[in-house]
Amino acid sequence: MTVIQILLAVFAAFGFLAAVSRFRRGGIGLKQLTLWTLLWGAVIVVVLRPETTSDIARRLGVGRGADVVVYLSIAALFYLQFRLFARVEDQERQITKLARELALKDLKE
């Protein structure tokens, strides 16, 4: 096992433990915990058995395992960016609605 494999496995273990800790405190739900568990588990598998990415690449018709990881990472980042954007938009709408309601309430008093 190389130094980078050890470091990445430890990092993934800390990521998993952080997700479990947030779940126990009520910061995330079971759905999010399951997602994070799958993600960190996949990271550990890929770190400890790098040949799995090459196997996946062959099945998907991609040249190298590293390319699969990059493609999937970019797709996941775009999806997460979309989700964050949508959430910010929703919050802005809620803040605007609340500000209007408070302003109307102040007018009535």
Secondary structure, 3 states (H helix, E strand, C coil): CCHHHHHHHHHHHHHHHHHHHHHHCCCCCHHHHHHHHHHHHHHHHHHHCCHHHHHHHHHHCCCCHHHHHHHHHHHHHHHHHHHHHHHHHHHHHHHHHHHHHHHHHHHHC
